[in-house]
Amino acid sequence: MMRLRDLSAGVRQYLVVTGNYWAFTLTDGALRMLVVLHFHSLGYSPLEIALLFLFYEFFGIVTNLVGGWLGARLGLNKTMNVGLGLQIIALSMLLVPATWLTVPWVMAAQALSGIAKDLNKMSAKSSIKLLVPGDQQSRLYHWVAVLTGSKNALKGVGFFMGGALLAWLGFRGAAGVMAVALSLVFALSLRLLKQDLGKAKNKPKFSRMFSKSPAINVLSAARLFLFGARDVWFVVALPVFLSQVLGWPHLQVGGFMALWVIGYGLVQSQAPRLTGKRSGQVPGRNATITWALVLAVIPAGIAVGLMTMSDVTAVLIGGLLVFGVLFAVNSSLHSYLIVSYADADGVSLDVGFYYMANAGGRLLGTVLSGWLYQAYGLEMCLWVSAGFVALAAVISVWLPIVRSPSGETVGA
């Protein structure tokens, strides 16, 4: 406790934001696994289960757009805490009797969870911009990478946690335990988060929800295709292929998906070491283009391997592990650049707009994943993934070169 009191106010707030974000992320991953496994046990097909999450993704788009504006007007402490509160309500909605757990009811709970997730994420990412001095771009990159990477690793842990709680306590018991635990985090967050965190000096108009910054617009477009490239095979096509074609049991499928997300998060937290931090360089436009072009080769190579090689399992698993490493670096670069490009006064407006594009990419990938796999197979999903990443690289050509107050180049 003495060490915590000796820390600067900014670091203490960073720890509160990070702890808040971690707790939420655990329940987010666990809730997704709860819904997947429970409805699978009821006889729903993988595609039908995926459709349960459409509202989750759709409302993420709306939330990021409106949430950024709300964060600038009300403060990020309020939007982060509202996100926690909505997640508690979403979990509580699943405590009803089994006969009430209809598809519309669960979709409504997922919609609330989607709103909660993106309010919490937007608030956490925006907060870091305000807690790191503007002339310390390398430090900013490091903190963004740690927050983002740890979040994704914990989401994978949440997958395991959801399965374990389901086996131990059942569906309602698992949802109840998570609701109670998150309520405790909510109470601490209300007490510890600064009241004025992220509030803009001048109240922004509603029309400012849409970014007028060329850098933010370009990066948001690239982000949309980057995350569409992941989810076009990850959400539906991959788990169905592993189950139906390779004959994996459902626990093995869920375990692999969880380990992939954990590994992806761990690599993401180390992205600064892979992209030039040791040499004192802050990555930007050229690094973003280069890493995207390298990533685009991987899904295309997997697709060719699936069509020409006999050991399908080795090609697929090995290729997706490489894809995970490269995708983590690409995602971390984007996450750093959005925080770097964002205007410090009303930072949540820019970050919210950017994550609206992120949610749009997930929604696009989710819909295409089910349709393309059903119509053309996993190979087509991978070819589309390669095309989406290549588009993200081309769009990134228009990213600007910006210099921080210390003279560090951002965007070169």
N, C-alpha and C positions, 0 to 999 in steps of 0.2 A: 504493500500500500504506500509506503514511503517513497518508493521509486516512482510510482504513478503520480504522486503529488509533485515530484521534482520535474516531471516532464513539462514541456511548454504547453500552453493552452491549445495550440494548433494540433500538436501530436495527440493530446488527449481526445480532442474532437475526432481526429482521424480514427483512433481506436474505437470510439463509440460508434461511428459510422460503419466501420468495418465489422465490428461485432454484431451490429444490427443486421447488416447485409448478409453475414454468414448464417445467422439464425434463420433468417427468412429463406435463404437459398436451400438449407437443409429440408425445410418443410415443403418447398416448391418441388424439389426432386422426389421426395418421398410421396407427395400427393399424386404426382404423375404416375409413379409406379403402382400406387394403391389402385388408381382408377383402371390402369391397363390390366393388372392382374385380376382384379375383381370382376371386371366386365368380360375378360377372357374366360373366367371360370363360369360365367353365365351363358357362354356359347356365342358371344359376339365375334365376328371376324376381325382380323387386324385392320382392315380398311374401315370398318364400322367404328372401331375403337379410335382410330386416328381422327375420324370426323367429330368425335366428342371434343376434340381440342381446337376446332376451327374458331369457336367464339373466343377461346383463350388467346389465339393469335390475332384475330380481328380487333378485339378490344385493346390489344397491345398497341396497335397502330393509333387508335383514337386517343388512348391514354397518354402516349408519348407526346402527341401534338398538343393536347390540352394541358397535360401535366406540367410541361415546361413553362407554360404561361402562368399556371397556378403557383409553381415554385418561385417564379420571379416576383409575383405579387404578394404571396403569403409567407414565403420562407421555405427552405428545403427541409427544415425540421418538421414542419407541418405535413408536407407531402410524403415524407418518409414514414411518419407515424400513421398517417391515413392509410398508407399501403399495408402496414402491419395490421391495422385494425380490420381492413377488408379481408386480409388473408385469414384472420381469426373467424370472421363471419363465414367465409367460404368453407373452412373446415367444419364449422358448427352446422352448416347446412347438410353435411353428410352424416350427422348423428341421428337423423330421422329414421323411423322404422323402414325395414327393407322394402316394403311395398311402395314407399314414397320415392325410392331411388330410381325414378324413371329417367329416360334419356334427356328430356327437356330440363328436369330438375338438376341433373348432373352437369349439363351444358351451361346452365345458369350459374352454378357454383364455379365452374371453370372460367366463365366470363369474369366473375368477381376476382378470381385468383389471377387471371391475366392482367386485369387493371391493377391489382395490388402489386404484382411482380414488377411491372414497368414503372409504377410510381416509386417503388423502393429502389430499383436500379438507377433510374434517372437521377434521383436525389443523391444516391451514393456517389455516382460518377461525377456529378456536378460539384459536389462538396469538395472533392479533392482539388479542383481548380482554385478554390478559395482558401485552401489550407496550405498551399505551396507558393512561395514567392515567385513572381513572374519571371525573375531572372535566373531561375534554377530549373531549366528544362530537363536536364538529365535526371534530377531528383523527381520531377513530375512524372517522367516516363517510367521510372522505377516504381513509384507508388501506384500508378495506374496499372502496371503489369502485375504487381503483387495482388491488388484488389481483384482484378479481373480473373487472373489465373486461379487464385484461391477460391473464388466463387464457383468456377466451373468444376474444380476438383471436388468441392463440397457438394455440388449438385450430383455428381456421380456417387458420392457417399450417401446422399439422400436416396438414390435409387436402391442401394442396399438396405438402408434404414427402413424404407417403405415396405420392402419385401419381408424383412425380419419382423416388423411390427404387425404386419398382416398375418403372418404365421403364428405369432405369439398372442396377439390380442384380438384378431379379427378386424374387419373393415371399420366398424363403428368405434371399437376400442382404440385403434390406431389413430383415427381422426381426432378422437377426444384427447388423447395424450398430447398430440401435436398442438391442438388448440390451447391447452392449458400452458404448455411450455412457452408458446409464442406470446401468451398473455403476460407472462412474467417479463419477457424481453420488452414488450410494449410498455410496461410500467416503468422499467429502467430507462428506456429511451425518452419517455415523456419528461423524466426528471433530469437527464444528463445532456440532452442536445441543446445547443445554443438557440435562443428564440429568434435571432435575426439572421441565422445562417442562410445565405443565398438570396436574401430579399433585395430586389433591385432598388437603387436610390430613387429612380423615377418609375412610377407604376406603369408598366408596359400596356399598350392597347392590345385588344384581342387580335387585331390584324397582324401583330408581330409574331404570332405563332409560326407563321411561315417565314423561313429564313431568307434574308435578303443578301446573305454573304455568299459570294461565288465559291469560296473555299468549302463552306459547310455544305452547299448544294452538290458540289462535285463529289465530296467525300461520302455524302449520304447516298448518292446514286451508286457509287462503287460498293458501298456496304450492302445495299439491297441485293445486288447480284452475288456478292461474296456469300451471304448467308442463304440465299436461294440455292447456291451451288452445294452447300452442305446438306440442307434439309430435303433436297430433291431425291436423295438416296437414303438419308439417315432415318427419316421419320417413319416411313411405311415400307419402302422397297427392301431395305436391308433386313429388318427383323422378319419380314415375311419370307424372304429368300433363305435366310438361315434356318428358319423353321420348316418350310415346305420343301425346299430343294435339297438342303444339306442335312435335313432331319435332326437338327439340334432340338433338345428339349427346351421348354420355355425358360426354365431357370438358367440354363446355359446362355440363351439369347440375352436375357436381362443382365446376366453377369458380364458378358462381353460388352454390351452397350455401356454399362456403368464403368467398367475399367477403361473403356475408350474415352469417356468424358473426364474421368479422373486424370488419366495420362495427358489428355489435351490441356486440362487446367494447369497441371504441373509444368508442362512445357511453356505455357503462356506466361506463367509467373517468372520464367527465366529468359523470356524473349529479349530483354535488354542486353544480356550477355551474348546472345547470338547475332545481334544486329548492330554491334559497334560500340557498346558502352565502354568496354575496356580501353578502346582507343580514344575515348572522349568525344566520339561523334554522336550527334542526335539524329536519328533516322527521319526521313521525310519522303518526298515525292519519288525520288529515284529508287529508294529501298522498297517502297510500296509497290512500284511497278515490277521490279525485279522479282520479289518474292511471290507476287501473284502469277507471273509468267511461269515460274518454276512449279508452283502449285497446279496450274492448269494441265501440266503434262501428266500428272499422276492419275486422275480419273480416266483420262483417255488411255493411258497405259493399262490400267486395270481392265477396261472394256475390251481392249485388244487381247489381253491375256485370257479373259474368260471365253473368248471366241476361238482361241487358237491352242490353248494349253490344256493338258488333261487334269492337272492337279488344281482344280477350281478353288478349293479351300485355301491352299497356300497363296495363290494369286490374290484372292480377295482379302484375306486377313492381313497378309504382308503389305499389300497396297494401301489398305485403309489405315494401317499403323503409320505409314509414311505420310499419308494424307493428313492424319491427325496432327503430326508434328508441324508440318508446313502450314496447315490451316491455323494452328495456334499462333504462330508467328505473325501471319497476315492479320488475324483478328486483333492481336495485341498492338500492332502498328496502327491500325485504324482507331483503336480505343485511345491510344496516346494522342494521335493527331486531332481527334475531335475535341479533347480537353484542351490541347494547346491552341487550336484555332479559335475556340469559343471566346466570346467577349466576357470578361470577368463580371461586368455589371449586367445581371440577368443571364448568367451562364446557363441556367436550366433551359432557357428558350432554345439555344443552339443545340444543347445536348438532347433535349426532348425531340426536336425535329429530326436529328440524326438517328435516334433510336426508333422513331416512327418508321424510317426507312428500313432499319434493322428488322422490325416486326413485320413490315411488308414483305421483306425477303423470306422470312420464315413462313408466312402465310402462303406466298407463291410456291415455295418449295414443298410445303405440306400438301397442297392441292395437286401439284404436278407429280409428286412422289406416288400417290395412289393411282392417278390416271395413267401415267406413263408406264408404271410397272404392270398394271393390269392389261394395258393394250400392247406394250412392246417388250417388256422385260427389264431386268436390272441393267443390261448393257446400255439401253437407251437413256436410262436415268443418269448413268455415268457420263455418257457423251454430252448430255445437256449440262451436267455439272461442269465439265471441262469448258464448254462454251460460255457459261455464266462467269467463271473465273477469268477467262480471257477478256470478256467484256469489262469486268472490274478493273483489269490492268489497263485497258485502252482508256477507260474513263479517267483513271488516275493520272493520265498524261496532263490533264488540265488542272491538277492541283498546283497551288502557288508555292513560291519559295518565300518564306517569312523569316525574319531575324528577330530573336528575342532581345530584351533590353541588355543582356550580357554579351551580345554579339554572336551567340550560338545560332547556327543556321537550322531552321525548321522547315522541311519541305524540299531539301536538296536531294 
